[in-house]
């Protein structure tokens, strides 16, 4: 599987204006990768699938807090 950074490099992109994610629970890993690789994004729209996880509401809240901090 390719990371968002890999796809951006292949396409020659340095910044994303709008990123929309509806990826059935994989959004948490992608958010972590975005923050770790410092991808420049203006706006992110995320459909959280916290119902798939134990303590999913907390998982979503932590992801949002991490995004806000960064």
RAWO-V555000 format. One record per helix or strand of 3 or more residues. SS is the DSSP state (A for helix, B for strand). FROM is the first residue (numbers start at 0). TO is the last residue. Records with the same first field share a line. If there is no record, write none. Layout:
SS = FROM-TO ; FROM-TO
This chain:
A = 3-10 ; 26-36 ; 49-51 ; 55-68
B = 15-20 ; 40-45
